[in-house]
Amino acid sequence: MRFNRREKEAFLKELASGRLSHAYIIEGAEGVGKFTFASFAANAILCSGERRPCGKCPDCVKFAAGSHPDLFVFAPEKDASQLTVNVVREIKKSIYLMPNEGAKKVYIIKDGQKMNVQAQNAMLKFFEEPPESAVLFILTDKREALLPTVISRGQIITLYPAANGDIAAWLAEKFPRKAKEEIDAAVRMCEGIPGKAVTLTEKRFSQIRADAEEYARAVFGREGFKLVSFFKLKRYDRAKAKDFLLMLFSLFSDVLRAKERTQTFTVLDPVQAAEYAKQTTERKITSLAERTLAAFEEIDGNANINLTLTSLGADICAIQ
Ligand SMILES: [Zn+2]
């Protein structure tokens, strides 16, 4: 319950008092945690334990496994710009039926701002004659895209950006191998939006990974010139250089494992690892991994980044 704690607690109170609305409109910026909030609320509604959501009862177990029969999640199909009236037809199929397990059925509609006017008008039907046992959550990052009639009939819950300290602590848990500098950079750029912080962190991670793979191709393809000039264009800062070297070290370790016929890899897929393993000897790949780790330690110890990376390239050429 790290983010939007106040809103979650308020919802639990409402649930405990037995005065749930039939429809909630969860609004807030993209990545602020609307779906996380709606899932939490849905879990609490469907839980059959004492302190809801208890996390232990059969309902919570099914919920966690993504197989609770009374939870229905709708979202626009991939690349679709609109949620059409088909969604409402789908909902209609089950909403007036009794719940499968407990007292309620929960419907979550993601990207509610993408519901076209027709769909929203059809949706109003559920608000006007609310089925006793259903609770609807409509998520939207643009409240003004919803019809006033829809807004006025739902209970609005607004989610706000989170505190930087909370996001930083959460990212550190989620990405335990990330350098503090990198997490701090993501926190600075994410504007209080946890989802954005994750994207920023992962994006950087995937870029580093792509770089390490490109570098490895040059190593095994014996492209000496590329190895020496590789970092000129990259302009890594210290945190990035360290990430890159750790990634490269893991990649070389994968190749070594493939040579030893071990089948667990961290960076490479097994086919690629086996392919590289064919192109090198155990002695060479061990030297490559050791030299990379030495470069990491130098940069970690405040050595000049460009010099260290360039001499790594030169040394790797010599190992080949
Ligand atoms: Zn439970």
Residues whose N, C-alpha, C, O or C-beta is under 5 A from the ligand:
A	BS01	ZN	C47 S48 G49 P53 C54 G55 K56 C57 C60
